[in-house]
Amino acid sequence: MEQRLKIAIQKKGRLFDSSINLLKKSGLNFGSIKDKLILKCENAPIDILLLRNNDIADLLMDGVIDLGIIGLNELRECELRRRKEKKPNKFKLLRKLNFGHCRLSIAIPKDKDFEDTTILNNSRIATSYPFILEDFALKNNIKINTTYLNGSVELAPKAKLSDYICDLVSTGMTLEQNDLKEVVEIFSSTAALVQSNTSNQQHELLIEMLIPRVNGIIKASYTKYIMLHAPKNNLNEIINLLPGKDYPTILPHGSDKNKIIIHSVCNEQIFWETMENLRELGANSILVVPIEKILE
């Protein structure tokens, strides 16, 4: 077990499916996951541990596991708690991932007026993230009383357990359903790939193999491959429209000497507008295909 790289992910929750998909796309083969807590990779000395979300950060900072996929909110809460407990709280943030986006925000009843954070002074706020909340209050010179709740935080004002709440917000639908409104964002979060500070040389080699794969998968998720036919006389204008960092591949057109074939990797965000502008410059047969992996 000591020689195998240990990666921890949520065993259930909002990050689970995306974490599993990322590891599979990274080339790790671990078979069926049903009713398992440890997935042994068949093609690499790697074990994937399915753990409770709030255990992953502690295990990383204790050096028990090598890598973890975890929300930055959980990581920050653990870091602040361990700082107070005078425990080691170091880690390496390898990269943010492109899923699990949310924010930790303070919300108040809809019928309550809000002008600025002075309304929070001397209030009682219910939260599952007391250390992030207290850190925010300290930095903004706000005095608050904290009620810790592990779940169903949005019910606290109605149950008279608190004046306001501090909870994770994604769509805001849960707040709306409980007659609350978001007034202050105190922490922005996303899933992240995190490494402990205690990995040995063998594990470092495995991590160095995985990181480019993860980077390629994430880059591929927001890019597209474009192929098109274009008139030679508009080549420079067309290349300037293609939102890629590398110069595109230019190929001769088999049947028309006045045309060329262009292949390029482009950002998807502005793609419809780009396609329409390309067509105005005489491009045709514009084909856009998804990219599964990129290795640079």
C-alpha positions in Angstrom: 0.0 0.0 0.0 2.9 2.4 0.8 4.2 2.2 -2.8 0.9 2.9 -4.4 -0.2 6.5 -5.1 -3.4 7.2 -3.1 -6.0 9.6 -4.6 -9.1 10.5 -2.5 -12.4 11.7 -4.0 -15.9 12.1 -2.6 -17.7 8.8 -2.2 -20.9 10.6 -2.9 -22.0 14.2 -3.5 -21.8 16.9 -6.1 -18.2 16.3 -7.0 -18.3 12.5 -7.3 -19.4 11.9 -10.9 -17.1 14.6 -12.3 -14.2 13.3 -10.3 -14.7 9.7 -11.6 -15.0 11.0 -15.2 -11.8 13.0 -14.9 -9.8 10.0 -13.6 -11.2 7.7 -16.3 -10.4 10.2 -19.0 -6.9 10.5 -17.5 -6.4 6.9 -18.5 -6.9 5.2 -15.2 -8.6 1.8 -15.4 -10.3 0.7 -12.2 -13.3 -1.3 -13.3 -16.6 -1.3 -11.5 -17.1 1.1 -8.6 -20.3 -0.3 -7.2 -20.2 -0.9 -3.4 -16.4 -0.2 -3.2 -14.4 2.2 -1.0 -11.0 1.5 -2.7 -10.6 1.3 -6.4 -7.3 -0.4 -7.5 -6.1 0.8 -10.9 -5.3 -2.0 -13.2 -2.8 -0.1 -15.4 -0.9 1.9 -12.8 0.2 1.6 -9.1 -2.6 3.9 -8.0 -5.5 3.4 -5.5 -8.5 5.7 -5.5 -10.1 6.1 -2.1 -13.8 7.0 -1.8 -14.1 9.1 1.3 -16.4 11.5 3.1 -15.9 15.0 1.7 -14.9 16.6 5.0 -12.2 13.9 5.7 -10.2 14.4 2.5 -8.5 17.7 3.5 -7.4 16.4 6.9 -5.9 13.3 5.3 -4.0 15.4 2.8 -2.6 17.7 5.4 -1.7 14.7 7.6 0.1 13.1 4.6 -2.0 10.0 4.7 -3.1 10.4 1.1 -1.1 11.8 -1.8 -3.7 13.5 -3.9 -7.3 14.7 -3.4 -10.1 16.1 -5.5 -11.9 18.5 -3.2 -13.9 21.7 -3.1 -11.8 24.7 -2.2 -14.4 25.6 0.4 -13.7 22.4 2.3 -9.9 22.9 1.9 -10.0 26.4 3.2 -12.3 25.5 6.2 -9.9 22.7 7.2 -6.8 24.9 6.8 -8.3 27.6 9.1 -9.4 25.1 11.7 -6.1 23.3 11.8 -4.3 26.7 12.1 -6.3 27.3 15.3 -5.6 23.8 16.5 -1.8 24.3 15.8 -1.8 21.3 13.4 0.1 21.1 10.1 -2.0 22.7 7.4 0.3 22.7 4.4 -0.6 21.4 0.9 0.1 22.0 -2.8 -2.8 23.3 -4.9 -1.9 21.7 -8.3 -4.8 23.2 -10.2 -8.4 24.3 -10.1 -10.8 22.1 -12.0 -13.7 23.0 -14.3 -16.5 21.6 -12.1 -18.0 22.1 -8.7 -18.4 25.8 -9.0 -20.2 27.5 -6.1 -19.8 30.3 -3.6 -20.2 30.6 0.2 -22.5 33.5 0.8 -24.4 35.2 3.6 -28.2 35.2 3.1 -30.9 37.0 5.0 -34.7 36.9 5.0 -36.3 38.4 1.8 -38.3 41.0 3.8 -35.1 42.3 5.5 -33.5 45.4 4.1 -29.8 45.3 3.3 -27.5 48.3 2.6 -24.1 47.1 3.8 -22.4 44.6 6.1 -23.2 46.7 9.3 -26.5 44.8 9.4 -24.5 41.7 10.4 -23.0 43.2 13.6 -24.1 41.3 16.7 -26.3 38.9 14.6 -26.4 35.2 14.9 -25.4 33.4 11.7 -25.9 29.7 11.1 -23.3 27.9 9.0 -21.5 24.7 8.2 -18.3 26.7 7.6 -17.7 28.5 10.9 -14.0 29.1 10.4 -14.4 30.8 6.9 -17.2 32.9 8.3 -15.2 33.9 11.4 -12.2 34.7 9.2 -14.4 37.0 7.0 -15.9 38.7 10.1 -12.5 39.3 11.6 -11.1 40.8 8.3 -14.1 43.1 8.0 -14.3 44.1 11.7 -17.7 42.5 12.1 -18.8 41.0 15.4 -21.0 37.9 15.0 -22.3 34.9 16.9 -22.0 31.6 15.1 -24.4 28.6 15.2 -22.8 25.5 13.7 -25.2 23.3 11.7 -24.1 20.3 9.6 -26.8 20.5 6.9 -30.2 22.1 6.4 -28.7 25.5 7.2 -31.3 27.3 5.2 -34.0 26.3 7.7 -32.2 28.1 10.6 -34.0 31.5 10.4 -37.5 29.9 10.2 -36.6 27.7 13.1 -35.4 30.7 15.1 -31.9 29.2 15.4 -30.3 32.2 13.8 -30.9 35.6 12.3 -29.1 34.8 9.0 -27.3 32.0 7.4 -23.9 31.5 5.6 -24.2 28.6 3.1 -23.0 27.3 -0.2 -24.9 28.8 -3.2 -24.9 27.4 -6.7 -28.2 28.3 -8.5 -29.8 30.2 -5.5 -32.9 28.0 -5.8 -32.7 26.7 -2.3 -32.5 30.2 -0.9 -35.5 31.2 -3.0 -37.5 28.3 -1.7 -36.8 29.3 1.9 -37.6 33.0 1.5 -33.9 34.0 1.7 -31.8 36.3 -0.4 -28.1 36.3 -1.0 -26.4 39.6 0.1 -22.7 39.0 0.6 -20.4 36.5 -1.1 -17.5 35.6 1.2 -15.7 32.8 -0.6 -15.7 31.5 -4.2 -15.1 27.8 -4.7 -14.5 25.2 -7.3 -13.2 21.6 -7.3 -9.4 21.4 -7.2 -6.7 18.8 -7.4 -4.6 19.0 -4.3 -1.3 17.3 -3.2 0.1 16.6 0.2 3.6 17.8 1.1 4.8 14.2 1.9 4.8 12.4 -1.5 7.9 10.4 -2.2 9.9 10.3 -5.4 8.0 7.4 -6.9 4.7 9.2 -6.3 6.0 12.4 -7.8 6.7 10.6 -11.1 3.1 9.3 -11.2 1.8 12.8 -10.4 4.0 14.3 -13.1 2.4 11.8 -15.5 -1.1 12.7 -14.4 -0.9 16.5 -14.4 -0.4 17.0 -18.2 -3.3 14.5 -18.8 -5.6 16.5 -16.5 -4.6 19.8 -18.0 -5.3 18.3 -21.5 -8.7 17.1 -20.5 -9.7 20.5 -19.0 -8.4 22.4 -22.0 -10.2 20.1 -24.4 -13.5 20.7 -22.5 -13.6 24.3 -23.6 -12.1 24.1 -27.1 -13.2 22.8 -30.5 -11.4 21.7 -33.6 -12.4 23.6 -36.7 -11.9 22.6 -40.3 -12.9 24.8 -43.3 -12.3 25.6 -46.9 -11.3 29.2 -47.5 -10.2 31.5 -50.4 -6.4 32.0 -50.5 -6.8 35.8 -51.0 -8.6 36.1 -47.6 -6.1 33.9 -45.6 -4.8 36.6 -43.3 -8.2 37.9 -42.4 -9.5 34.4 -41.7 -6.5 33.5 -39.5 -7.1 36.6 -37.5 -10.6 35.5 -36.8 -9.6 32.1 -35.4 -9.4 32.4 -31.6 -6.5 30.0 -31.1 -3.0 30.6 -29.6 -1.2 28.5 -32.2 -0.9 29.2 -36.0 -3.4 27.0 -37.8 -2.5 24.2 -40.2 -2.8 25.2 -43.8 -3.3 22.5 -46.5 -3.8 22.7 -50.2 -7.3 22.2 -51.6 -7.4 19.1 -53.9 -9.7 20.4 -56.6 -9.5 24.2 -56.4 -6.1 26.0 -56.6 -7.7 29.2 -55.4 -8.7 27.6 -52.1 -7.0 26.2 -49.1 -8.0 23.9 -46.2 -7.5 25.3 -42.6 -7.4 23.2 -39.4 -7.3 25.0 -36.1 -8.0 24.5 -32.3 -10.4 27.3 -31.2 -12.2 28.6 -28.1 -15.8 27.6 -28.1 -17.1 30.7 -26.3 -17.2 33.0 -29.3 -17.7 30.3 -31.9 -21.0 31.1 -33.5 -20.0 34.6 -34.1 -16.7 33.4 -35.5 -18.4 31.0 -37.9 -20.6 33.7 -39.3 -17.7 36.1 -39.8 -15.7 33.3 -41.6 -18.6 32.7 -43.9 -18.7 36.4 -44.9 -15.0 36.1 -45.9 -15.8 33.3 -48.3 -15.2 30.3 -46.1 -17.4 27.2 -46.5 -17.6 23.6 -45.4 -17.0 24.8 -41.9 -16.9 21.8 -39.6 -16.6 21.9 -35.8 -15.8 18.8 -33.8 -15.3 18.3 -30.0 -11.8 17.5 -28.6 -11.5 14.7 -26.1 -7.8 15.2 -25.1 -5.0 17.7 -25.7 -1.3 16.9 -24.8 1.1 19.8 -25.1 
